[in-house]
Amino acid sequence: MTGTPLDLALLLLWGTVVGLDLVSVPQGLLARPLVAASIAGWLVGDPVAGMRVGALLELFALDVLPVGASRYPEYGPAAVGAALLAAHQPWSVGVGAGGSLGLVMAALGGWSLQRLRKANARLVQTNAAALTTGMPATIRRLQWTGLRRDAFRAVVVTSASLALALAGRNWLQVADVPGRLLTAALVGAGVAAALTGAWRSAGHGRRLRWLAAGVVVGALAGLFL
Amino acid sequence: MKGRTRALARLLAVQGVWSYERMLGIGMGYAAEPLLHDLQSIDPGRHAEATIRSAEFFNSHPYLAGLAVGAASRAEYDGVPGEQIRRFRTALCGPLGALGDQVFWAGLVPGIMAFALVAIALGVGGSGLLVAVVGYNAIRLAVTVWGLRTGLATGLQVGTAISASWLPRAASRIGAPAGFLVGAALALIAAWFLVPLGSAGFGVAGITAVLGVALARWGGTKFTSLRFGLMTVGLTLLWMRFAPWP
């Protein structure tokens, strides 16, 4: 069901869109792991698996505050590969395995963003003289070059993510992995990540009290799940 | 002044060539180009100078960049001296960055994603996520339209317009509901994952979470959440490989 050439082509296209969305265009939440993985899961016929692994990675992404020139992981294309790995597996195994792949790829994606930013800086430097002439065509060319480079970067990162997911699927088939432990440990790490991020944003004021109230209400509601 | 629709579309890609050197600068110049086009027939020299200025260093929250693009373009048509426009652009960087980060990156984005997580945990599923994404993008687009319009309408007075707008109020009010939603989502999504895994799952997740929070709070800046996650994966895989497993 998964891993057909058509599936992979659609996932590659989606991963590229997701990769572009994070910084370049249009920054419309498509790069959030919950969104990226849910759509990827739907594309390979298992939206629930995509949603589950996306929810796990979203906990990690909630810790990220992409302000100014800060460096951060890229969870979007990583989540696409994670969804492919988790699809059509028992969720207790698939979420842990997909989440692990997602974290590794998020680190690589973040590194690729830094490389792109440095490459963009070199591009602007080499065109510094042309930019002082006031020709709009120079600005247009730089803009489109930047977008093309980011699209290429997203293709490469998504391809790597999908290749690792396919390799991981073969491994999951031959290994008797007690995946519950990995899933539970990653949920714990994800909760720690999201809580740390929320705590940092909340500071010591009113927002911290609201955060605590939310945890209490959520825990009470969780008793009825 | 023509080209507003094209400028608006280009503002969606204002970070298309983000770099450490000019940050949003080139994207700002790209977005301003349709707005400055008419200046070419009025005063070609001024148009060239305005084009150069439009692509110089600029940094702000990307959703609010339209305020600066619109205001600076209006100032170019109003014949404001170039150096004054440069200083004006520089002065806008800080407030537009701080307000945007507070409202969107630290408020609306975590709040909306937490809403989607709550919806999923409560069994609403994909429709909750769809509402979140569509709702967010409607707000994002509306803010971009508002920013460009306000900038074009007020020019150098855009600072006053921002102060009197919804933006500072939103920045001070969005934190509490976002914090509440994130807190609720955390607890609910943890239960959603862990209830089917039983008490062993709760135990493993609880120990990992406590360790993770402790390291993040008191372990220094090296312990990012991603590194802790990768460390968790590594240690768990090692445990699974070498420990006796029932």
Interface residues (C-beta under 8 A of the other chain):
Chain A: V23 S24 V25 P26 Q27 G28 L29 L30 R32 L34 V35 S38 W42 P47 M51 R52 A55 L56 E58 L59 F60 A61 L62 D63 V64 L65 P66 V67 G68 A69 P73 S92 V95 G96 G99 S100 L103 V104 A106 A107 G110 R117 K118 N120 A121 L123 V124 Q125 L131 T132 T133 G134 M135 P136 I139 R140 L142 Q143 W144 T145 G146 L147 D150 V177 P178 R180 L181 L182 T183 A184 A185 L186 V187 G188 A189 G190 V191 A192 A193 A194 L195 T196 G197 A198 W199 S201 A202 R206 R207 L208 W210 L211 A212 A213 G214 V215 V216 V217 G218 A219 A221 G222 L223 L225
Chain B: L12 A13 Q15 G16 V17 W18 S19 Y20 E21 R22 M23 I26 G27 G29 Y30 E33 L36 H47 A48 E49 A50 T51 I52 S54 A55 N59 P62 Y63 G97 D101 W105 A106 V109 P110 I112 M113 A114 A116 L117 V118 I120 A121 L122 G125 G126 L129 A132 V133 Y136 N137 R140 G175 A176 P177 A178 G179 F180 L181 V182 G183 A184 A185 L186 A187 L188 I189 A190 A191 W192 F193 L194 V195 P196 L197 A200 G201 F202 V204 A205 G206 I207 T208 A209 V210 L211 G212 V213 A216 R217 T224 S225 L226 F228 G229 L230 T232 V233 T236 L237 W239 M240 W245
